[in-house]
Amino acid sequence: MRRDTPGSAAPGAASPGIVAARAATSPRPAGPRRRGRRRLAPLLFIAPAVLFVGATVVYPLLYSVLQSFFDIGLREVVQGGARWVGLDNYVDQFDRPRFWDAFAVSAVYTVASVALTFAIGLGLALLLRRPFRGRDVLRALILVAWVLPTVVSANVWRWLLDGSYGLLNALLRALGLLEGDLFWLGRPTAAVAAVVIATAWSFAPFAMILLAAGLEGIPKGLYEAARIDGASPWRQFRHLTLPQLRPVSLAALLLVFIYTFKNFDTIFLMTAGGPGGATATLPVYAYNEAFEFSRFDTASVATTVLMIVPIALSLWYFRALRKEQSA
Amino acid sequence: MTRAPLRRTATALTALTAALSLTACGVFGGGSADEADAGDGVITFWHYYGDPHGVPLEAMLERYTEETGVEVEPRFIPFEDFGRTLQQQAAAGGLPDVALVNAYETGQLADAGIIEDLSAYADAWGERDAYYDAGWETGQVDGATYGIPHLADDYALYYNEDALAAAGVAVPTTWDEMEAAAAAIADSGAASYGLAVSGIEGAEGATGILLRTLAAGGDLADFGGGAGTAALESFQRMTASGGLSEGFLTWNEDDAMAAFTNGEAAMAINSASAVNVVRENAPDLAWNVAPLPADATEATFLSAENLAIGAGSGDADAAWDLIEWMQQPSVLEEYLPERNKLPARSDVPGAVTDPVRAVFADQLENAWAPTGETALHSTEALTIVQQALQAVISGSATPADAAAEAQAAIDEAMGR
């Protein structure tokens, strides 16, 4: 049973066994018709879910993966007749510096965003741990960043950072730190930093909620014991809070990683992958391949890679989790 | 016990994959032409004119219905989604009778079988000679007519008369003069910047550098042959002198025009569609329009749209009648001034009585537009050219290296 963590599979998998066991011990065995209906019932119950997931998740997913093995341009999408080319699209893409550039940008963007999101999320969770006046209001306000539609937040960031009329430059000018205009989103390094900050800003509240729940779960007695032993607040944080928070932290890191790695809208709205491809992550690359240049096959290669990385990471996570639980 | 469900899942997955592979040909088979509806007499008309451009178009279609009694059903789809919607509907068999498409996408749409060959209609009609060559050519694919030009537009130089006078510079007629004037304006403080033009990531931001390349005698397909380098050097000098804001790399066309209307930039490069915008947003601004500066040659960039008939349209004859009606000079004379655009044909004098718009119209004769293979890959080629511009302005490549690299990438894109 432990294997069936993803919930939905469990009832369907377990029930026939239970039915069979009950039938075997029953003094009056049910007739074949009745037993058939009983076996059918659980399947019928899960059928809608299976159909829904199959049609909306499994089918498009396999379709997209399959597409990466065909030669598909606009003509093939409309008229059909796509040719099977095996791994040619992969060979083509893996040979292209632009693909690896996008992969590298994705890696930098994701790692930096996850780290910053986690740091801010943890800071907020620790800050809001102790009750104080206005804590609930503050928590609600922070959540706005997570609830706000990306199209709003990304454009707000774009305007804030504008070189001529942006608020940031107005502030810097008022402080005498800047003369003239400085276009943050027009400079490669600054643009990457900007999309990382914007992403962390919107995901941090989510990390905060997870980590706050984790903090609640740490027994208070441990802190009392630590205090009695004379541990400083820093040592308490380093040797008590952090290790106790490890399982929740891992889950939060994994979820934020997945969200960030596939994130498209923040970057697309803020920089469209610019300047000069400095923020062109794999999702932006895939979008351009498919919808700007009508190369659906190579776009599928990018989306397949985009899918494999988080899946590999999730598998590693579940394995680590299982090892930890059985230990 | 724990193994069985896993194995069952695996079996199910294998079966599903196998089924999908078997249907793969069918899956990627599309479904366009065979689903031609018999024709319901109502002409569906898809366009990407948002407010306010859609208003005169839809009014024009209403006039058609009043005159002929034929019902037209317009549908607005935002530009960003237009191509994708056509692709999806082509695969689903739900294409419109008439589609107003970006001129440079005509070849791609024809190649994909999304729009019909109109050669028979166009030959019988016999009005090809009324059209400017560059515009008409955008509707030609492999010697056949797939699109009829709907209207035309090109790029010219908007200038702020007061700012130029304050800085003591004349309207530049060459790019050398432009560089000097832009720097002088920024130095004098008559405006923050001399020139505003879009340089944003993607094809939109390539217009300025392409115009400069065309003037230097180059082409989109021939960017590396010296002209591209000259153009990149020219833009590099303009940003270095402060005549052109480094921020142009983050500006789209609307942003560049906003900088002009609010007086931040003394000159801007844009198409005639911005004329009404400037008039409305800056009624007190003393401004005018001049032909684009020249270098080795005088050239502007044609921006155009074509009328096409969706593949499998059951009302193709009626759709063609509508296209023919829309292109009558008398209809265009009423429509184009409202729409703020220029005629694609030379026999509509009443459409350009406005002196400002006449400057744009006068340039149409030597307007450049990509054709053939270049048109098929123009979006990608323009994206590559913008990247070269970005690399030069940010200092990560020399103009010569960036132009050579761009040329290699364009050649590769054309070959793919």
Chai-1 contact restraints between the chains, C-beta under 6 A:
chainA,res_idxA,chainB,res_idxB,connection_type,confidence,min_distance_angstrom,max_distance_angstrom,comment,restraint_id
A,R3,B,T2,contact,1.0,0.0,6.0,A-B,restraint_1
A,A13,B,P5,contact,1.0,0.0,6.0,A-B,restraint_2
A,L62,B,L20,contact,1.0,0.0,6.0,A-B,restraint_3
A,L66,B,A24,contact,1.0,0.0,6.0,A-B,restraint_4
A,L74,B,A112,contact,1.0,0.0,6.0,A-B,restraint_5
A,R75,B,D111,contact,1.0,0.0,6.0,A-B,restraint_6
A,R75,B,A112,contact,1.0,0.0,6.0,A-B,restraint_7
A,E76,B,F28,contact,1.0,0.0,6.0,A-B,restraint_8
A,V77,B,Q87,contact,1.0,0.0,6.0,A-B,restraint_9
A,V77,B,A91,contact,1.0,0.0,6.0,A-B,restraint_10
A,V78,B,G30,contact,1.0,0.0,6.0,A-B,restraint_11
A,V78,B,S32,contact,1.0,0.0,6.0,A-B,restraint_12
A,V78,B,A90,contact,1.0,0.0,6.0,A-B,restraint_13
A,V78,B,A91,contact,1.0,0.0,6.0,A-B,restraint_14
A,V78,B,A112,contact,1.0,0.0,6.0,A-B,restraint_15
A,V78,B,G113,contact,1.0,0.0,6.0,A-B,restraint_16
A,V78,B,I114,contact,1.0,0.0,6.0,A-B,restraint_17
A,Q79,B,G30,contact,1.0,0.0,6.0,A-B,restraint_18
A,Q79,B,G113,contact,1.0,0.0,6.0,A-B,restraint_19
A,G80,B,F28,contact,1.0,0.0,6.0,A-B,restraint_20
A,G80,B,G29,contact,1.0,0.0,6.0,A-B,restraint_21
A,G80,B,G30,contact,1.0,0.0,6.0,A-B,restraint_22
A,A82,B,F28,contact,1.0,0.0,6.0,A-B,restraint_23
A,G163,B,G247,contact,1.0,0.0,6.0,A-B,restraint_24
A,F183,B,E246,contact,1.0,0.0,6.0,A-B,restraint_25
A,F183,B,G247,contact,1.0,0.0,6.0,A-B,restraint_26
A,F183,B,T250,contact,1.0,0.0,6.0,A-B,restraint_27
A,L185,B,T250,contact,1.0,0.0,6.0,A-B,restraint_28
A,G186,B,E246,contact,1.0,0.0,6.0,A-B,restraint_29
A,G186,B,G247,contact,1.0,0.0,6.0,A-B,restraint_30
A,G186,B,L249,contact,1.0,0.0,6.0,A-B,restraint_31
A,G186,B,T250,contact,1.0,0.0,6.0,A-B,restraint_32
A,A272,B,E201,contact,1.0,0.0,6.0,A-B,restraint_33
A,A272,B,G202,contact,1.0,0.0,6.0,A-B,restraint_34
A,G273,B,E201,contact,1.0,0.0,6.0,A-B,restraint_35
A,G274,B,E201,contact,1.0,0.0,6.0,A-B,restraint_36
A,P275,B,L249,contact,1.0,0.0,6.0,A-B,restraint_37
A,P275,B,Q390,contact,1.0,0.0,6.0,A-B,restraint_38
A,G276,B,Q387,contact,1.0,0.0,6.0,A-B,restraint_39
A,G276,B,Q390,contact,1.0,0.0,6.0,A-B,restraint_40
A,G276,B,A391,contact,1.0,0.0,6.0,A-B,restraint_41
A,F291,B,R84,contact,1.0,0.0,6.0,A-B,restraint_42
A,E292,B,T379,contact,1.0,0.0,6.0,A-B,restraint_43
A,F293,B,E380,contact,1.0,0.0,6.0,A-B,restraint_44
